[in-house]
C-alpha cells in the first residue's frame, strides 16, 4: 500500500512525551485524525491506516507519520 509522509512540528519536550507515550502503547487518535486530514488536504485518499514513525532531527522537531493512501480513489 502506498503511503504519504506527514510531519507535524512540535517542541522537543512535547515530542519526547508523545514518543514515550506511543511507545508504551497509548493510542494517538488526535494526531491520527490530523494526519488523515492532512492527506486529504494534499489531494490523497487515505485508507485510515496511520503509522507513527518517530521524531525528526530538525529544529524544531517534527512528529512523523506515514498515512496509507489509495491510488484508485480520488478526492
KOLTIDO-609559 format. One record per residue (C-alpha): residue number from 1; residue in three letters; x, y, z. Coordinates in Angstrom, 3 decimals. Example, Ala and Ser with C-alpha at 12.3 -4.5 7.8 and 13.67 -1.06 7.14 Angstrom:
i, aa, u, v, w
1, ALA, 12.300, -4.500, 7.800
2, SER, 13.670, -1.060, 7.140
END
This chain:
i, aa, u, v, w
1, UNK, 0.000, 0.000, 0.000
2, UNK, 1.448, 3.415, -0.906
3, UNK, 1.992, 5.909, 1.884
4, UNK, 2.401, 9.652, 2.228
5, UNK, 4.695, 11.090, 4.906
6, UNK, 3.107, 13.694, 7.175
7, UNK, 5.133, 15.691, 9.700
8, UNK, 3.873, 17.995, 12.441
9, UNK, 6.263, 20.451, 14.080
10, UNK, 6.322, 20.417, 17.855
11, UNK, 8.563, 21.304, 20.763
12, UNK, 11.341, 18.975, 21.939
13, UNK, 9.528, 18.402, 25.247
14, UNK, 6.204, 17.532, 23.606
15, UNK, 7.954, 15.285, 21.087
16, UNK, 9.678, 13.294, 23.833
17, UNK, 6.456, 12.927, 25.847
18, UNK, 4.461, 11.883, 22.777
19, UNK, 7.093, 9.361, 21.679
20, UNK, 7.308, 7.819, 25.143
21, UNK, 3.508, 7.576, 25.388
22, UNK, 3.103, 5.944, 21.967
23, UNK, 5.975, 3.521, 22.566
24, UNK, 4.180, 2.456, 25.749
25, UNK, 1.160, 1.507, 23.629
26, UNK, -1.069, 4.554, 24.105
27, UNK, -3.334, 5.480, 21.180
28, UNK, -2.719, 8.698, 19.279
29, UNK, -6.185, 9.333, 17.875
30, UNK, -5.907, 13.130, 17.756
31, UNK, -2.675, 13.058, 15.773
32, UNK, -4.015, 10.212, 13.648
33, UNK, -7.027, 12.326, 12.680
34, UNK, -4.761, 15.311, 11.924
35, UNK, -2.583, 13.148, 9.671
36, UNK, -5.606, 11.801, 7.793
37, UNK, -6.953, 15.329, 7.298
38, UNK, -3.554, 16.483, 6.024
39, UNK, -3.506, 13.621, 3.494
40, UNK, -6.939, 14.752, 2.246
41, UNK, -5.652, 18.345, 2.070
42, UNK, -2.784, 17.137, -0.136
43, UNK, -5.260, 15.562, -2.560
44, UNK, -4.743, 11.954, -1.458
45, UNK, -7.383, 9.460, -0.354
46, UNK, -6.328, 7.959, 2.988
47, UNK, -7.346, 4.409, 3.818
48, UNK, -7.493, 5.273, 7.521
49, UNK, -4.279, 3.479, 8.456
50, UNK, -1.691, 5.744, 10.095
51, UNK, 1.731, 4.594, 11.305
52, UNK, 3.778, 6.638, 13.770
53, UNK, 7.391, 6.726, 12.518
54, UNK, 9.199, 8.749, 15.150
55, UNK, 10.683, 12.195, 15.651
56, UNK, 12.692, 14.160, 13.106
57, UNK, 16.095, 15.590, 13.960
58, UNK, 15.040, 19.013, 12.720
59, UNK, 14.861, 22.108, 14.898
60, UNK, 12.093, 22.373, 15.864
61, UNK, 11.474, 18.616, 15.816
62, UNK, 8.543, 17.099, 13.988
63, UNK, 6.412, 14.042, 14.688
64, UNK, 6.499, 11.778, 11.619
65, UNK, 3.562, 9.705, 10.417
66, UNK, 3.014, 7.562, 7.328
67, UNK, -0.588, 7.560, 6.105
68, UNK, -1.631, 4.755, 3.796
69, UNK, -3.385, 6.130, 0.725
70, UNK, -5.318, 4.600, -2.131
71, UNK, -4.200, 5.156, -5.706
72, UNK, -7.584, 4.175, -7.119
73, UNK, -9.853, 6.625, -5.322
74, UNK, -9.560, 10.350, -5.867
75, UNK, -10.528, 13.275, -3.681
END
